[in-house]
Amino acid sequence: MSYDASEFENSDHLTGLKPVQILVAEDNQVNMLVIEKYLSPPDCKLHLAEDGRDAVNLFDRLCERGEQPDLILLDIEMPFLSGHDVARHIRDFEEKSDRAPRPIIAVSALSDPECIQESLNAGMNDHLVKPIRKDVLLTSITRILVNQTRVSDG
């Protein structure tokens, strides 16, 4: 999949792209609804998980079917497994199965430098602070996908 950063300038959605498959793990229903609204079709195909354990299981099922998501959004504070634990599971799976790392974005109400550093240490590519704004979310997704394409295209 190829992305051009100019396609996103002054846009409030991911125009000009094939639908981006995104795994979203968020235990708060209001936050989940906001993310669903921000990332509505046709721009994105969302795979939704309500907690950390569900996110790991969903990721594993998607990969088994050959549908590894293009990007993963993880709440940090979720029941059963934290977003950091989920990210570590995903990175471990990718390493063991020799798959290219998928971008992971942390979404959290926690904005302290220690939490942000823990997100990066867990293998996440970005850490966004709630309440999430649509422009911030789309800019982060765009930047990460464009950079990923540049790296993979060499």
C-alpha positions in Angstrom: 0.0 0.0 0.0 1.4 3.4 -0.9 0.6 6.7 0.8 1.4 10.2 -0.2 1.4 12.9 2.5 0.1 15.5 0.1 -3.2 13.6 0.0 -4.0 14.5 3.6 -3.3 18.2 3.7 -6.3 20.2 4.9 -8.4 17.0 5.1 -10.5 15.7 8.0 -10.4 12.1 6.7 -8.0 9.7 5.0 -8.9 10.6 1.4 -7.4 8.8 -1.5 -6.4 5.6 0.3 -7.5 2.1 0.1 -9.4 1.3 3.3 -6.9 1.1 6.2 -7.5 -1.9 8.5 -7.3 -0.8 12.1 -7.5 -2.8 15.2 -8.9 -0.6 18.0 -8.8 -1.7 21.6 -10.8 0.6 24.0 -12.7 -0.4 27.1 -14.7 2.9 27.3 -17.8 2.7 25.1 -18.0 6.5 24.6 -14.3 6.7 23.6 -14.9 3.7 21.2 -17.9 5.5 19.6 -15.8 8.7 19.1 -13.0 6.7 17.4 -15.5 4.8 15.3 -17.0 8.2 14.2 -13.5 9.7 13.4 -12.4 6.6 11.4 -15.6 5.8 9.6 -15.8 4.0 6.3 -14.9 4.2 3.5 -11.5 5.3 4.9 -11.1 2.6 7.5 -12.2 -0.9 8.2 -12.2 -1.3 12.0 -11.7 -4.4 14.1 -12.9 -3.6 17.6 -11.8 -5.1 21.0 -13.2 -4.1 24.4 -10.2 -5.0 26.5 -6.6 -6.1 26.4 -7.3 -9.8 26.3 -9.8 -9.4 23.5 -7.3 -7.3 21.6 -4.7 -10.0 21.7 -7.2 -12.7 20.7 -8.5 -10.5 17.8 -5.0 -9.7 16.6 -4.1 -13.4 16.6 -7.3 -14.4 14.7 -6.7 -11.7 12.1 -3.1 -12.8 11.6 -4.2 -16.5 11.3 -6.6 -15.4 8.5 -3.9 -13.4 6.8 -5.6 -10.1 7.7 -2.9 -8.5 9.9 -4.1 -4.9 10.5 -2.4 -2.0 8.9 -2.4 -0.1 12.2 -3.3 -0.7 15.8 -4.8 1.8 18.3 -4.5 0.7 22.0 -6.0 2.3 25.1 -3.4 2.0 27.8 -5.5 1.3 30.8 -7.8 -1.7 30.0 -9.0 -4.7 31.9 -7.1 -8.0 31.8 -4.1 -6.7 29.8 -2.8 -3.1 29.5 -2.2 -1.6 26.2 1.5 -1.8 26.9 1.2 -5.6 27.5 -0.8 -6.0 24.3 1.9 -4.0 22.3 4.6 -6.3 23.8 2.6 -9.4 22.7 2.2 -8.0 19.2 5.9 -7.1 18.9 6.9 -10.6 20.2 4.5 -12.3 17.7 5.9 -10.2 14.8 9.5 -11.0 15.8 8.9 -14.8 16.2 6.9 -15.0 12.9 9.3 -12.8 11.0 6.6 -10.3 10.1 7.2 -6.6 9.6 6.1 -4.5 12.6 2.7 -2.9 12.3 2.3 0.7 13.6 0.9 0.9 17.1 -0.5 4.1 18.6 -1.2 4.4 22.3 -4.3 6.3 23.3 -4.4 7.4 26.9 -5.6 10.0 29.4 -2.1 9.7 30.9 0.2 12.4 29.6 3.2 12.2 31.9 6.6 11.6 30.4 7.0 8.3 32.1 3.8 6.9 30.6 4.8 8.2 27.1 8.2 6.6 27.5 6.7 3.3 28.6 4.5 3.3 25.5 7.6 3.8 23.3 9.5 1.1 25.3 6.6 -1.3 24.7 7.2 -0.8 20.9 4.5 1.7 20.2 5.1 4.3 17.5 3.1 7.2 19.1 1.3 8.2 22.2 -1.9 10.3 21.9 -3.5 11.9 24.9 -7.3 11.8 25.5 -9.6 13.5 24.9 -8.5 12.7 21.4 -9.1 15.2 18.6 -9.9 14.0 15.1 -7.2 16.1 13.5 -4.5 14.8 15.9 -5.6 11.2 15.4 -5.6 11.5 11.6 -2.3 13.3 11.5 -0.7 10.6 13.6 -2.1 7.8 11.5 -1.1 9.6 8.2 2.5 10.4 9.4 3.1 6.8 10.6 1.6 5.2 7.4 3.5 7.5 5.1 6.8 6.9 7.0 6.2 3.2 7.0 5.7 3.2 3.3 8.9 5.2 2.7 10.9 2.7 4.8 9.4 -0.4 3.2 9.7 1.1 -0.4 13.4 1.8 0.5 
